[in-house]
Amino acid sequence: MPLYFSYGRLMNRDVMAKRCKRAKTLGPAQMDGYRFIIGRGGVPSLLKAPMQCVHGVLWDLHVSDVPSVDSAEALMRGAMDKVFIPVRHQGITRSALVYVTRSAASGRAHDKAIEGLADALEQWQMPQLYRQHVLSLLQR
């Protein structure tokens, strides 16, 4: 079963449960060397950034759930790339599916793309400074 690192709305348990009924959460994880942004299309994304990290949730997906995640992450519209990137979970580094925008340009958050994201930051008790950073980007 592939591992998937969500750092946007699919961190939200309710949003993920509607989309991927067989997915199992492994819990909070982080990706070192990147920072969270809102991409030009209004969707969460990542940029390489030494000494920074992105907090998210690691999911164990059933193979049949991958197309649903692809769709949620706009892969089919060519807006995102699907890559494998190392993430840390419970002190162990593991390779996980991650979706990133093709452009480093930033934009204004699209309501549908961030639905449930603020709640997910609370659900998973992400670090306070990280929550503040993400929420500040959602307000622009």
N, C-alpha and C positions, 0 to 999 in steps of 0.2 A: 504494500500500500504506500503511495507517495506521501511525503510530508509536505505540508503547505504552510508558509509563513504569511499570516495576514497582519496588516498594519493599518488597515482602513476599516470600512464598515463591516467587513466579514470577520472582524474580531468579535463583533456583537453576537452573543450566543443565539438570540432570537432570530436575527437576520440570517445567520449561518444555518440554523435548524430548518428554516423554510427552504433554503436553497439546496442544502446537502444533508439529507436525512440520515445518512450512514456515517458522516464525519464524526470523529471522536477527538475531543480536545485533549491535548497533552499539556496545555497551560502556557503561561507567559514565557516569552523568549525574547532575545534581542540580537540585532545584527550590528556588529561593530564596523566602523569605517564608513558609515552612511548617515545622512540626515533626512528627516521627513520634510517633504514639500507638497504644495498643491501645484500640480502641473498645469500647463497651458490649457488643457481640456477641462480643467476644473476638478480633476481627480487626484487623490493622494498618490504620491510617488516618492522615489528616493533619489538622492544624489550622493556620489562618493564624497566623503568628508572625513579626513583623518581626525582621530580623537573624538569622534561623535558616535552616537548609536541610535538606532531606531528600535523602539519597543513594539512588540506585537504578540501574537498568539500563534503557537504551533499546533496544527491540526494534522491528524492522521486521516487522510482521505481514502475512501473506497475508490477504486479505479473508475467506477461508473459516475462518481461525483466530479471528476476532472472537467468534463465538458461544461458542466454547470458553472464551475468556478471560472473557466475560460470565458464564458459568456458574461458573467458578472464583472470580470476584469477587463472587458472591452477588447479582448484578444481578437475576436472575430472581425471587429471593425478596423483592425490594424493600428489601434491607438497604443497598445501595450506590447511588450515583449515578455515572454515567459522564459525565465532563466533559473538555474540552480545556484544558490548562494549559501555559504556557510552561516548558520545561526547558532547561537548558544542557548541551550535549554538545560536547566538544572546542572550547570557546570560542564556539560558535554557539548562539543561542537558537532553539528549534524548538517548535512546538505538538505536544503528544502526548496521547493518551488516558490518563486517570488515573481511578481508581476511589476514591471517598471515602465514608465513612459519612455518614448523614444527621444523626447526633447527635454533639454534642461531648463527650458523656459518655464516661468511660473505663471500662474493664473489665479482666477477667483474661484473659490470652491463652488461646485455644482451641488445643489440641494440633494439630489438623488444619490450622488456619489459619496456623500458624507452622512447619509441617513443612519442613525444609530451609533455613529462614531464616538460622540461625546459620552454616551451611556457606556460604551465598551471601555473607554479609558477608566471610568469609575468601576465597572464590573470587575475588571482585572487589576484594579489598584495600581495602575501605572505610576511611576514616580511623579511627584507633584510638579517639578520643574518641566518635565516632559509634557505632562498634561497641559500646563500653561502655554508651552510653545505651540503645541498642536491646536489648541483652542484659539490662540491668537491668529493662526493662519486661516481658521475657519470663519473668522469674523470679517476678514478683509473683503 
